[in-house]
Structure formats: structure tokens, C-alpha cells
Amino acid sequence: MAEQVKEKELLQSNWTEPSQDSLASIVLEIEKIPQEHWSNLLQIIRLFRESVINKTPSANTTSEVISQLTNLDPVVKAARQQALSQLLETWASKGDEQEQKETWAILSQALGVNDNSIST
């Protein structure tokens, strides 16, 4: 009974400010959960953490990435185009023809390419 009172006091004090007592309360709660359910609890904790952490990049980061993608060095741009061309050629040589056509349609639209055929 005394343990429950102490635990209740710990929980009530933790609502106001995080501390080592908060961690102790979390551990106490985890210890009450059967171990076979810990993997589910871990998933819940990770999802919660991800939901409370701000993941949106800053405006500076976004503008830097856009600048890097749009103002490419000609050598880097040529290398990327060559790599994309090789990837498309690999896709053209194997796999389902209908899937290749659908993939090419999506890629060509995204890249602004007017040619609707895959050259092999």
C-alpha cells in the first residue's frame, strides 16, 4: 500500500516537470507490463517520439537543397543524367514490358521529357 502511495505521488509530481523521477515512473510502469509485450511498447514509444519531434526542415535547408538540385555543376549534371540513362536502359532490358511503360510514363512526365518511348 505504501508503495502505491509513493508511486501515485511520483506520478502526480511528474506532470509538472520532467526529472529523474519521471524516468523512474516510466521504468515502474514498464516493469508492470509482461515482457512479451515490450516490443509493442517499444514501437509505441518510437511512434510517440517521432510524433512530438518536429521533422520539418528549416526554410534555409529547403532552399539550399533546391539550389543544389537546380544549380548543378555541369559535370555533376551530366553524371546524374548518365546514371539515370543507364538505370533506364537496365530497366528496359529486363522486367515486365507493361510495368516498364508505366514507369517510363511517370519518369518522363516528372522529368519533362517529351519522348514517349524507351530507347534500348
C-alpha positions as YAML, in Angstrom:
chain: A
units: angstrom
residues:
- id: 1
  name: MET
  ca: [0.00, 0.00, 0.00]
- id: 2
  name: ALA
  ca: [2.81, 2.41, 0.89]
- id: 3
  name: GLU
  ca: [4.43, 1.62, -2.48]
- id: 4
  name: GLN
  ca: [1.24, 2.58, -4.32]
- id: 5
  name: VAL
  ca: [1.02, 5.88, -2.42]
- id: 6
  name: LYS
  ca: [4.65, 6.67, -3.24]
- id: 7
  name: GLU
  ca: [4.07, 5.76, -6.87]
- id: 8
  name: LYS
  ca: [0.96, 7.97, -7.02]
- id: 9
  name: GLU
  ca: [2.92, 10.89, -5.56]
- id: 10
  name: LEU
  ca: [5.67, 10.30, -8.11]
- id: 11
  name: LEU
  ca: [3.20, 10.31, -10.95]
- id: 12
  name: GLN
  ca: [1.48, 13.48, -9.74]
- id: 13
  name: SER
  ca: [4.77, 15.34, -9.31]
- id: 14
  name: ASN
  ca: [5.89, 14.27, -12.79]
- id: 15
  name: TRP
  ca: [3.04, 16.02, -14.55]
- id: 16
  name: THR
  ca: [4.54, 19.39, -13.70]
- id: 17
  name: GLU
  ca: [8.20, 18.97, -14.53]
- id: 18
  name: PRO
  ca: [10.32, 16.23, -16.07]
- id: 19
  name: SER
  ca: [13.03, 14.85, -13.84]
- id: 20
  name: GLN
  ca: [14.79, 11.67, -12.81]
- id: 21
  name: ASP
  ca: [11.55, 10.83, -11.00]
- id: 22
  name: SER
  ca: [9.80, 10.87, -14.39]
- id: 23
  name: LEU
  ca: [12.22, 8.27, -15.66]
- id: 24
  name: ALA
  ca: [11.69, 6.23, -12.51]
- id: 25
  name: SER
  ca: [7.93, 6.36, -13.07]
- id: 26
  name: ILE
  ca: [8.32, 5.24, -16.67]
- id: 27
  name: VAL
  ca: [10.50, 2.33, -15.58]
- id: 28
  name: LEU
  ca: [7.97, 1.37, -12.90]
- id: 29
  name: GLU
  ca: [5.20, 1.30, -15.50]
- id: 30
  name: ILE
  ca: [7.30, -0.74, -17.93]
- id: 31
  name: GLU
  ca: [8.10, -3.26, -15.22]
- id: 32
  name: LYS
  ca: [4.35, -3.85, -14.79]
- id: 33
  name: ILE
  ca: [4.00, -4.85, -18.45]
- id: 34
  name: PRO
  ca: [4.74, -8.50, -19.31]
- id: 35
  name: GLN
  ca: [7.99, -8.81, -21.26]
- id: 36
  name: GLU
  ca: [6.31, -10.47, -24.22]
- id: 37
  name: HIS
  ca: [4.61, -7.11, -24.89]
- id: 38
  name: TRP
  ca: [7.75, -4.97, -24.66]
- id: 39
  name: SER
  ca: [8.36, -4.99, -28.43]
- id: 40
  name: ASN
  ca: [4.89, -3.48, -28.96]
- id: 41
  name: LEU
  ca: [5.56, -0.92, -26.26]
- id: 42
  name: LEU
  ca: [8.85, -0.01, -27.92]
- id: 43
  name: GLN
  ca: [7.04, 0.60, -31.20]
- id: 44
  name: ILE
  ca: [4.52, 2.82, -29.43]
- id: 45
  name: ILE
  ca: [7.28, 4.80, -27.74]
- id: 46
  name: ARG
  ca: [9.11, 5.30, -31.05]
- id: 47
  name: LEU
  ca: [5.93, 6.42, -32.80]
- id: 48
  name: PHE
  ca: [5.23, 8.84, -29.97]
- id: 49
  name: ARG
  ca: [8.76, 10.25, -30.12]
- id: 50
  name: GLU
  ca: [8.50, 10.71, -33.87]
- id: 51
  name: SER
  ca: [5.15, 12.46, -33.50]
- id: 52
  name: VAL
  ca: [6.44, 15.01, -30.98]
- id: 53
  name: ILE
  ca: [9.73, 15.80, -32.70]
- id: 54
  name: ASN
  ca: [9.45, 18.50, -35.34]
- id: 55
  name: LYS
  ca: [10.64, 16.93, -38.57]
- id: 56
  name: THR
  ca: [10.03, 19.80, -40.96]
- id: 57
  name: PRO
  ca: [13.27, 21.16, -42.35]
- id: 58
  name: SER
  ca: [14.03, 24.81, -41.90]
- id: 59
  name: ALA
  ca: [13.47, 27.23, -44.77]
- id: 60
  name: ASN
  ca: [17.24, 27.57, -45.19]
- id: 61
  name: THR
  ca: [17.71, 23.81, -45.54]
- id: 62
  name: THR
  ca: [14.91, 23.57, -48.08]
- id: 63
  name: SER
  ca: [16.24, 26.46, -50.16]
- id: 64
  name: GLU
  ca: [19.76, 25.02, -50.05]
- id: 65
  name: VAL
  ca: [18.54, 21.64, -51.33]
- id: 66
  name: ILE
  ca: [16.52, 23.28, -54.10]
- id: 67
  name: SER
  ca: [19.52, 25.40, -55.04]
- id: 68
  name: GLN
  ca: [21.76, 22.33, -55.17]
- id: 69
  name: LEU
  ca: [19.29, 20.50, -57.39]
- id: 70
  name: THR
  ca: [18.63, 23.38, -59.78]
- id: 71
  name: ASN
  ca: [22.11, 24.93, -59.98]
- id: 72
  name: LEU
  ca: [24.14, 21.83, -60.66]
- id: 73
  name: ASP
  ca: [27.70, 21.89, -61.81]
- id: 74
  name: PRO
  ca: [27.63, 20.79, -65.50]
- id: 75
  name: VAL
  ca: [29.86, 17.81, -64.72]
- id: 76
  name: VAL
  ca: [27.60, 16.67, -61.86]
- id: 77
  name: LYS
  ca: [24.51, 17.20, -64.00]
- id: 78
  name: ALA
  ca: [25.99, 15.14, -66.85]
- id: 79
  name: ALA
  ca: [26.97, 12.36, -64.42]
- id: 80
  name: ARG
  ca: [23.44, 12.24, -62.98]
- id: 81
  name: GLN
  ca: [21.91, 12.17, -66.45]
- id: 82
  name: GLN
  ca: [24.26, 9.35, -67.46]
- id: 83
  name: ALA
  ca: [23.40, 7.37, -64.33]
- id: 84
  name: LEU
  ca: [19.68, 7.85, -64.97]
- id: 85
  name: SER
  ca: [20.13, 6.82, -68.59]
- id: 86
  name: GLN
  ca: [21.97, 3.65, -67.53]
- id: 87
  name: LEU
  ca: [19.27, 2.86, -64.97]
- id: 88
  name: LEU
  ca: [16.55, 3.28, -67.59]
- id: 89
  name: GLU
  ca: [18.46, 1.07, -70.03]
- id: 90
  name: THR
  ca: [18.76, -1.61, -67.34]
- id: 91
  name: TRP
  ca: [15.02, -1.43, -66.72]
- id: 92
  name: ALA
  ca: [14.34, -1.63, -70.46]
- id: 93
  name: SER
  ca: [16.38, -4.81, -70.81]
- id: 94
  name: LYS
  ca: [14.60, -6.77, -68.09]
- id: 95
  name: GLY
  ca: [11.26, -6.97, -66.39]
- id: 96
  name: ASP
  ca: [7.62, -6.65, -67.35]
- id: 97
  name: GLU
  ca: [7.07, -4.56, -70.51]
- id: 98
  name: GLN
  ca: [3.81, -3.01, -69.24]
- id: 99
  name: GLU
  ca: [5.46, -2.09, -65.94]
- id: 100
  name: GLN
  ca: [8.36, -0.52, -67.85]
- id: 101
  name: LYS
  ca: [5.98, 1.56, -69.95]
- id: 102
  name: GLU
  ca: [4.13, 2.78, -66.87]
- id: 103
  name: THR
  ca: [7.39, 3.60, -65.09]
- id: 104
  name: TRP
  ca: [8.72, 5.43, -68.14]
- id: 105
  name: ALA
  ca: [5.50, 7.44, -68.44]
- id: 106
  name: ILE
  ca: [5.79, 8.57, -64.84]
- id: 107
  name: LEU
  ca: [9.50, 9.36, -65.10]
- id: 108
  name: SER
  ca: [9.22, 11.18, -68.42]
- id: 109
  name: GLN
  ca: [6.36, 13.29, -67.09]
- id: 110
  name: ALA
  ca: [8.31, 14.11, -63.92]
- id: 111
  name: LEU
  ca: [11.45, 14.95, -65.91]
- id: 112
  name: GLY
  ca: [9.57, 16.87, -68.59]
- id: 113
  name: VAL
  ca: [10.71, 14.54, -71.37]
- id: 114
  name: ASN
  ca: [8.52, 14.64, -74.50]
- id: 115
  name: ASP
  ca: [9.67, 11.30, -76.00]
- id: 116
  name: ASN
  ca: [7.17, 8.61, -75.01]
- id: 117
  name: SER
  ca: [9.35, 5.65, -75.95]
- id: 118
  name: ILE
  ca: [12.16, 3.89, -74.14]
- id: 119
  name: SER
  ca: [15.25, 3.63, -76.28]
- id: 120
  name: THR
  ca: [17.23, 0.43, -75.90]
...
